[in-house]
Amino acid sequence: MTPVLEARDLVRRSLKNFDLETQSAVIHYWVDDMTLEEVAEVLGRSVPTIRKRLNAFTEATGQAMREGDGGVA
């Protein structure tokens, strides 16, 4: 499997570990290319809340990648 596909697989697996609102924030922000403000508006949350959720996801995913859990180093 290529490093890009491994990273995508890790992201998919990581999404399952988060609540639906965080999953939605991640998808809207990174896949749909929405701004923090747009994501916050769509989800009915504040920008700091969305930022916190995105940071938690990237921290968890980054940690898994650093540990070699199917990700790229």
N, C-alpha and C positions, 0 to 999 in steps of 0.2 A: 504494500500500500504506500502511496506517495505521502510525503509530509503534509501536503495540503489536505488530502483526504483524511489522514489521521487526525489533523487538527479539527476538521469539520465533524468527524465522528466524536471526538472528545467534547466539542461544544454541544452536540445533540444529546450525548449522555449526561452532560452536566446540567442541561436545561431541565431534565427530569427531576433533579434534586431540588428545584426551586418551585415556589408557589406560582400560580398562573399569572399573577400580576407582574412578577419579576420576569417570567418568560415573555410576556407581552412587551414589557419595556425593552428587553434585549432584542427581540425581533423587530420592533418598531425602530429602535435606534440604529442597530447595525445592519439589518437586512433592508428595511424600508427607507433607511437614510433620513429619518426624521430628526429634528433638533430636540434637545432636552425639553424645551418649551412646548413643542408640538406633542411629544410623548406625554408630558405632564397633563396637557389639556385633554388629550384623548382618554387618558386613564383617570382623570379627575383627581390628580394628586399634585403636590407641590414639586417644583424643580428639585429642591434638596432631597426630597423623598426618592425621586426617580434616580438622581445621582447616587444616592446611597445604595439603591438596589443594583444599579449597573456596576458600581464598585465592588459590591459583595460578589457578584457573578464573576467579574474579571479576576478578582483575587482568588476565588475558588478554582477557576479554570486555569489561571496562571500557575497556581500551586500544583495542580494535577500535571500540568505540562512539565514543570520543573522536576517533578518526581518521576517522570518518564512513563506516565499512565496513558500510553497510546498517543502522546503528543510529540511535538517537535521540540528539540532542546534549544 
